[in-house]
């Protein structure tokens, strides 16, 4: 019960480790948070699927039905502090994994904080949810997507920082989230056409 963390496919995790070794060996660009560290200093926590939804789909009212699996994300923890995340891209069927990079920034720590806070809510404790994230690049949104494993009561919690139309840390139902973002997407598209 509560929030379950999915087991990543073996191929994804292998790509994650191989790509990270290359970064640490100087074959890739490492974030500042990793400088002076070794790969074995870190552990991976909260592996989760990453979904993306396009602005066009939101604006036309398709909502999250058009969300597409785009990869897996692994938070890197060192001394119980999130230092960075590793992104592994995949096709919409969850195959053909490839290393997409290591990143630092506010969404990494916010993911851990939001998962911990969400896990304390009675509604979530009583349910059964899979941890995922939803990314909407055009609106600079990254949100926890707690996908209901037993029904249709998904919960979406925007991570800080987020779009002005949303409140970071607030739990939205799927319909609330889609309504707010449908309006924001339509405004954003209108702004692009001016």
JOQUIQUI-V928159 format. One line per field, one symbol per residue. psi: psi as a letter, one per 40 degrees, with the letter a starting at -180 (. if undefined). A space follows every 50 residues. Layout:
BEGIN
psi->???
END
This chain:
BEGIN
psi->iahihihiidddddddddddddddeeeihhideeheiideeiihifhiih iiiidddddeedaedehhheaihhhhhhffhhdaihhhiiieefifiihe ihiiidddddddddddddeehddddeahihhiihhgddefhhihhhhhee affihhhhihiiideihhehhiiddddddddddddddddddde.
END
